Amino acid sequence: MLRENHAIYSSQGHGWHLDRAKFDRFVAQQAAARGVAIFTGAAVDDVGRTEDGWTLRISGGTRLQARSIADATGRAAFLARRLGASVVSRDPLMGFARFFPAEDKSDPRTLIEAVPDGWWYTATLTGERRVATFMTDPDIARAQRLDRESGWREALSQTSFIKAIVPASPSIDGLVRPSGSAYLEEPSGDGWIAVGDAACAHDPLSGQGITRALRSGILASFAIADFLSKGSPTGLARYRRLVRHGWSGYLSARRRYYAEERRWPDRPFWQKRIRPDS
Ligand SMILES: Cc1cc2nc3c(=O)[nH]c(=O)nc-3n(C[C@H](O)[C@H](O)[C@H](O)COP(=O)(O)OP(=O)(O)OC[C@H]3O[C@@H](n4cnc5c(N)ncnc54)[C@H](O)[C@@H]3O)c2cc1C
């Protein structure tokens, strides 16, 4: 059965299809206008302690000094891992995405469909493309050869609704993305803090990764301000508590959402996600 959720009935307003590159450029411009130095196309490749803070080396060899650092490197959690923090993975969900020229560029819908071994979604993207992604676990993906277009197409043919929307023409691009739930055991430490996916990465079913990342960035800014202006670690500790609290609320919501699907109680994909310890 297909159920439609019109934005007009949502108390939280309508959803967004975000042009991520444009949005990132906008955020960078806003920061630059407020005096932040921006380095584009540069990656941090080393971090070290100094007497009163940190030194960061960015690609090309430039070194930067900082009193505190924020890790916003997404699921890589590059800085936090370098500083010894461990990432705890709750599930190995992977997204097998394929891109097509959008046939109907004005279609604003996101369609989600559950199948015995996972779930699919499709939506039009900016750049006039359609994405269709199969979310499943790596052992299932290996058995179904989802890394190949033929295996992916075979899985697509098992859907009821998504297959009717995805163009029959070969895809123009493909991408495999880790999409499971994972969190940093310690999302902040002495003079450092992790935000966004670096601190907590959410199942895309939640559709909340970006808003949660923005929220954690705002909370982190208060903790950093406390640290820099008062030399107080209290804000960092409070941030840690808020992140942990948000994470446990998220895990219960995730379990509830997956439990709504009751057609395949014997399939490992669904079983794993509704266990009390999931
Ligand atoms: C398949 C899939 C679908 C999703 N769909 C949705 C959705 O519909 N809605 C939603 O809200 N969220 C969605 N998400 C989640 C969302 O994409 C993330 O939560 C969000 O992008 C997190 O933002 P971030 O800035 O923390 O990390 P990212 O967006 O991952 O950004 C991290 C940045 O850090 C850079 N970086 C990495 N290492 C370094 C380094 N060493 N030095 C410098 N820079 C570095 C990366 O290049 C990247 O630009 C989805 C995720 C997946 C995997």
The ligand as an ORCA input file, in Angstrom:
! r2SCAN-3c Opt
* xyz 0 1
  C      22.526      8.028      1.631
  C      22.287      9.173      2.587
  C      21.124      9.923      2.496
  C      20.890     10.970      3.383
  N      19.718     11.685      3.280
  C      19.483     12.683      4.159
  C      18.265     13.440      4.085
  O      17.402     13.164      3.256
  N      18.098     14.454      4.959
  C      19.033     14.776      5.902
  O      18.837     15.719      6.683
  N      20.188     14.077      6.003
  C      20.430     13.055      5.148
  N      21.592     12.351      5.247
  C      22.539     12.707      6.309
  C      23.305     13.970      5.997
  O      23.915     13.860      4.724
  C      24.371     14.186      7.058
  O      23.800     14.040      8.351
  C      24.974     15.566      6.966
  O      25.553     15.736      5.693
  C      26.020     15.756      8.071
  O      26.698     16.950      7.856
  P      28.192     17.127      8.352
  O      28.578     18.497      7.925
  O      28.318     16.744      9.760
  O      29.036     16.030      7.536
  P      29.322     15.919      5.908
  O      28.153     16.452      5.199
  O      29.750     14.530      5.751
  O      30.511     16.942      5.741
  C      31.800     16.664      6.215
  C      32.793     17.461      5.389
  O      34.092     17.322      5.983
  C      35.017     17.131      4.923
  N      36.197     16.425      5.469
  C      36.358     15.104      5.738
  N      37.593     14.867      6.202
  C      38.215     16.073      6.249
  C      39.518     16.479      6.644
  N      40.428     15.634      7.106
  N      39.840     17.815      6.536
  C      38.917     18.706      6.085
  N      37.665     18.377      5.694
  C      37.325     17.064      5.772
  C      34.252     16.313      3.883
  O      34.871     16.429      2.614
  C      32.888     16.992      3.939
  O      32.850     18.107      3.097
  C      21.844     11.285      4.373
  C      23.026     10.543      4.463
  C      23.239      9.475      3.601
  C      24.511      8.664      3.738
*
